[in-house]
Amino acid sequence: MPRDASAGDLQRACRGADTGLDSLRPSDGMHRIEAAGRTGEAMEVEGGCYCKNIRYRAAGDALMKAVCFCRECQHVSGGGPVWIMAMPAKDFAYTQGEPNAFSRSDLEQPVTREFCPQCGTQLLSRVPSMSDAVILKVGTLDDPSIFDPQVAIYTGEMQSFHRLPDDVAAFEKTPG
């Protein structure tokens, strides 16, 4: 996701309601995620990559449940949007394996994307302005059926073949 949204904006949107993580401003911080879409759902989740080389565990309140249509997410997904769930970084740990990480060097505050070095599965993103959260890729959860998106962001960058989920708040960029 681009970098122009704050954590609070995203949490507010998830509660009732468009930006990408790559454009979130670090000065906005976690307080804006909490305002945009805190789900208030305390949970424990486990997940990992396709080849089972990398495993993780996350716990706490889901800070955001979203689908992102930004061009960055389209690039890393191979053309589709990315389904994401933000969880508290303090309660996240890799339990097996070590991911590789990639950040674009041409951006001032790039998102760091962590992925399996063997199979290439995108596991999560770390956003400078949301340092208190990890942005999990929903497809890596052992039980992705727990995910229920609350907000769609960067709908202004959707392609003609993309579809919005029913009953979610949609934003051309990010909320706020």
C-alpha positions as CSV (number, residue, x, y, z in Angstrom):
1,M,0.0,0.0,0.0
2,P,1.2,3.5,-0.6
3,R,2.4,5.8,2.2
4,D,-0.3,8.6,2.3
5,A,-2.6,7.1,4.9
6,S,-2.1,6.9,8.6
7,A,-2.7,4.1,10.9
8,G,-5.7,5.8,12.5
9,D,-7.2,6.6,9.1
10,L,-7.1,3.0,8.2
11,Q,-8.6,1.9,11.5
12,R,-11.4,4.4,11.3
13,A,-12.2,3.1,7.8
14,C,-12.3,-0.5,8.9
15,R,-14.7,0.5,11.6
16,G,-17.1,2.1,9.3
17,A,-15.9,2.5,6.0
18,D,-8.2,4.6,0.2
19,T,-4.5,4.6,0.3
20,G,-1.7,2.2,-0.2
21,L,0.9,1.3,2.5
22,D,3.9,2.6,0.4
23,S,2.6,6.1,0.8
24,L,1.8,6.2,4.5
25,R,3.5,9.0,6.3
26,P,5.6,8.0,9.3
27,S,4.5,11.0,11.3
28,D,0.9,9.7,11.3
29,G,1.8,6.6,13.2
30,M,-0.3,3.9,14.8
31,H,-2.8,6.4,16.3
32,R,-4.3,6.8,12.9
33,I,-4.7,3.0,12.3
34,E,-6.5,2.8,15.5
35,A,-8.9,5.5,14.5
36,A,-9.4,4.0,11.0
37,G,-10.3,0.4,11.6
38,R,-9.5,-1.3,14.8
39,T,-11.7,-4.4,14.7
40,G,-11.5,-5.1,18.5
41,E,-11.2,-8.8,17.8
42,A,-8.6,-10.3,20.1
43,M,-7.2,-13.4,18.3
44,E,-4.3,-15.7,17.8
45,V,-3.4,-16.6,14.3
46,E,-0.7,-18.8,12.7
47,G,0.4,-19.0,9.2
48,G,3.3,-19.4,6.8
49,C,4.5,-19.8,3.3
50,Y,3.5,-22.2,0.6
51,C,6.5,-24.5,1.0
52,K,6.2,-24.5,4.8
53,N,9.8,-23.2,5.2
54,I,8.5,-20.1,7.1
55,R,6.0,-20.1,9.9
56,Y,4.7,-17.3,12.1
57,R,2.3,-16.6,15.0
58,A,0.5,-13.3,15.7
59,A,-1.8,-12.4,18.6
60,G,-3.9,-9.4,19.8
61,D,-6.6,-7.2,18.3
62,A,-6.7,-7.1,14.5
63,L,-5.9,-3.4,13.9
64,M,-7.2,-3.4,10.3
65,K,-8.8,-5.8,7.8
66,A,-8.6,-4.5,4.3
67,V,-8.2,-5.1,0.6
68,C,-5.7,-2.8,-1.1
69,F,-5.9,-2.0,-4.8
70,C,-2.8,0.2,-5.1
71,R,-0.4,-0.4,-8.0
72,E,2.3,-1.5,-5.6
73,C,0.1,-4.3,-4.3
74,Q,-0.9,-5.2,-7.9
75,H,2.7,-5.6,-8.7
76,V,3.6,-7.9,-5.8
77,S,0.4,-9.9,-6.3
78,G,0.8,-10.5,-10.0
79,G,-2.2,-8.2,-10.9
80,G,-4.8,-8.5,-8.2
81,P,-5.5,-6.6,-5.0
82,V,-3.9,-7.7,-1.8
83,W,-6.0,-8.9,1.2
84,I,-4.4,-7.7,4.4
85,M,-4.8,-7.8,8.1
86,A,-2.7,-5.6,10.5
87,M,-1.7,-7.2,13.8
88,P,0.3,-5.8,16.7
89,A,4.0,-6.1,15.9
90,K,4.8,-6.7,19.6
91,D,2.8,-10.0,19.5
92,F,4.2,-11.2,16.2
93,A,7.0,-13.7,15.8
94,Y,8.5,-16.0,13.2
95,T,8.4,-19.5,14.7
96,Q,10.3,-21.3,11.9
97,G,12.6,-20.1,9.2
98,E,13.9,-16.7,8.2
99,P,12.3,-14.6,5.5
100,N,14.0,-12.4,3.1
101,A,13.1,-8.7,2.9
102,F,12.8,-6.2,0.1
103,S,12.4,-2.4,0.3
104,R,12.5,-0.1,-2.8
105,S,15.6,2.1,-2.6
106,D,14.1,4.9,-4.6
107,L,11.4,5.8,-2.0
108,E,12.0,8.0,1.0
109,Q,9.9,5.8,3.4
110,P,9.5,2.4,1.6
111,V,7.4,-0.5,2.7
112,T,9.5,-3.5,3.6
113,R,8.0,-6.7,2.2
114,E,9.0,-10.0,3.8
115,F,8.8,-13.2,1.8
116,C,10.0,-16.8,1.8
117,P,13.5,-17.2,0.1
118,Q,12.5,-20.7,-1.2
119,C,9.0,-20.4,-2.6
120,G,8.7,-16.6,-2.8
121,T,5.4,-16.3,-0.8
122,Q,4.8,-12.7,0.3
123,L,4.2,-13.1,4.0
124,L,3.8,-9.5,5.4
125,S,4.7,-5.9,5.0
126,R,6.2,-3.5,7.5
127,V,5.2,0.2,7.0
128,P,7.4,2.9,8.5
129,S,4.4,4.9,9.7
130,M,2.8,1.8,11.2
131,S,5.8,0.6,13.2
132,D,3.6,-0.9,15.8
133,A,2.0,-3.3,13.3
134,V,2.8,-6.0,10.8
135,I,0.6,-6.2,7.8
136,L,-0.1,-9.9,7.2
137,K,-1.1,-11.2,3.8
138,V,-4.4,-13.1,4.4
139,G,-3.5,-15.9,2.0
140,T,-0.7,-17.0,4.4
141,L,-3.0,-17.5,7.3
142,D,-3.6,-21.2,8.2
143,D,-7.3,-20.3,8.4
144,P,-8.0,-17.4,6.0
145,S,-11.7,-17.9,6.6
146,I,-11.4,-15.8,9.8
147,F,-10.8,-12.7,7.6
148,D,-13.7,-10.4,6.8
149,P,-12.6,-7.2,5.0
150,Q,-13.9,-4.0,6.5
151,V,-12.4,-1.5,4.1
152,A,-11.2,-1.3,0.5
153,I,-8.4,1.2,-0.1
154,Y,-6.9,2.7,-3.3
155,T,-10.0,1.9,-5.3
156,G,-9.0,4.7,-7.6
157,E,-6.2,2.4,-8.9
158,M,-8.5,-0.6,-9.5
159,Q,-8.3,-2.3,-12.9
160,S,-11.4,-3.0,-14.9
161,F,-11.2,-6.7,-13.9
162,H,-11.0,-6.0,-10.2
163,R,-14.2,-6.4,-8.0
164,L,-15.0,-4.7,-4.8
165,P,-16.3,-6.9,-2.0
166,D,-19.9,-6.2,-0.9
167,D,-20.6,-4.2,2.3
168,V,-17.2,-2.7,2.8
169,A,-16.3,1.0,3.0
170,A,-14.4,2.0,-0.2
171,F,-11.9,4.8,-0.5
172,E,-10.3,6.2,-3.7
173,K,-7.1,6.5,-1.6
174,T,-7.0,6.1,2.1
175,P,-9.5,7.3,4.7
176,G,-9.0,10.7,6.2
